[in-house]
């Protein structure tokens, strides 16, 4: 097998770092979990360290994080609203906040009595919070002077960990009988209906959108994604970060880079970053809309229609490595039975490029 750099130039338009691995941004953290970005400052919730720290992501070598505040309880998730940084303190069953402009911030309780909050999300003036122990998502109006009562948004959930908003759709993770899934609800509905988006995951944690792609972390130290516009979204593993005992938590997307909080054992941890592969926006039949390929996903053959002569083709994996090549006849099909399950790119002789899934 070989890497075709001409193909890479065409398909990825010079924007992708193929085969790229994660890069350490900051080390020496104590079980980092949630993150929030304010300008160039990345705030980090250190669970076991029971503190909030920060780094400047524009610094060439931000090897040491600066302590912002030491808390009484363990922080799980962070969300910014103006100068206020909201903190889900899991062991304290509460949401607190600090003013990040203060030279010596003091944590103020915002809401108490939510069982093991794992995630907070700001939508307008509403703070959505996820109670892992209570199996529900609720919300409070953070403009209220003393919000003592929360409004339940959805109840009856299995163990839940992460949330992300896309339009009016609130996506969230659940773990049921040891198996993870991503579901969604329309938050404009009075009585939202839960729609499962993708099933069969490991323990899925935090969620972030980048265009139509929903990125999420899993407990096998893998960053994965799905395209939520697909009727049956296919799970694409983006990168696995595992040198023994690693677990991934939150993700933050800055431009075309993903920052990932990663725990190493119980007390260690780091923030790493990974470049997002930027495909051509016209990757589906980029140069020739008359040629059709089906089915996609497939488990055996790809039927090609619309050819007027025999065409050479090459199949590449997600790293741009050539898997195999061949020739397809007019009205013919391409045998992909020997491919392992995953995402691939098919390039025809006429430069038509498609993305397909082998399942």
Secondary structure, 3 states (H helix, E strand, C coil): CCECHHHHHHHHCCCCCCCCCCEEEEECCCCEEEEEEECCEEEEEECCCCEEEEEECCCCCCCCCEEEEECCCCEEEEEEECCEEEEEECCCCEEEEEECCCCCCCCEEEEECCCCEEEEEEECCEEEEEECCCCEEEEEECCCCCCCCCEEEECCCCEEEEEEEECCEEEEEEEECCEEEEEEEECCCCCCCCEEEEEEECCEEEEEEECCEEEEEECCCEEEEEECCCCCCCCEEEEECCCCCEEEEEEEEECCEEEEEEEECCCEEEEEEEECCCCCCCCCCCCCCCCEEECCCECCEEEEECCCCCEEEEEEECCCEEEEEEEECCCCEEECCCCCCEEEEEEECCCCEEEEEEC
